[in-house]
Amino acid sequence: MVKVKFSTKDGKFVGVECEGHTGYAEHGEDIVCAALSSVIQTAVLGIIRIVGVNIGFETDEEKGYLKAVLPKEISESDWHDADIILRTAYLGASDLYETFSDFISLEVE
């Protein structure tokens, strides 16, 4: 099971952490893991390349780990835009969770 946790501060999304593999299918054929990974990685890329914020992130492909957190010093405008992207990623992850809850745990803190 993959654990997905979105972090918030003052009502805005500030980060996401994913750990594990869904176990839906064998490595390389797991469409649930691929879909979830695409949603989360696209959000990180959007924050970096579209918003222009160097979101700090770390990954470990073998463990199925990704953690991305907005920097503490960020303009209100950039925070707003990053929040929209992270909320959109949350919607994508929520949609996957609704169908594949045996393989994904999802929380917001």
Secondary structure, 3 states (H helix, E strand, C coil): CEEEEEEEECCEEEEEEEECCCCCCCCCCCHHHHHHHHHHHHHHHHHHHHHCCCCEEEEECCCCEEEEECCCCCCHHHHHHHHHHHHHHHHHHHHHHHHCCCCEEEEEC
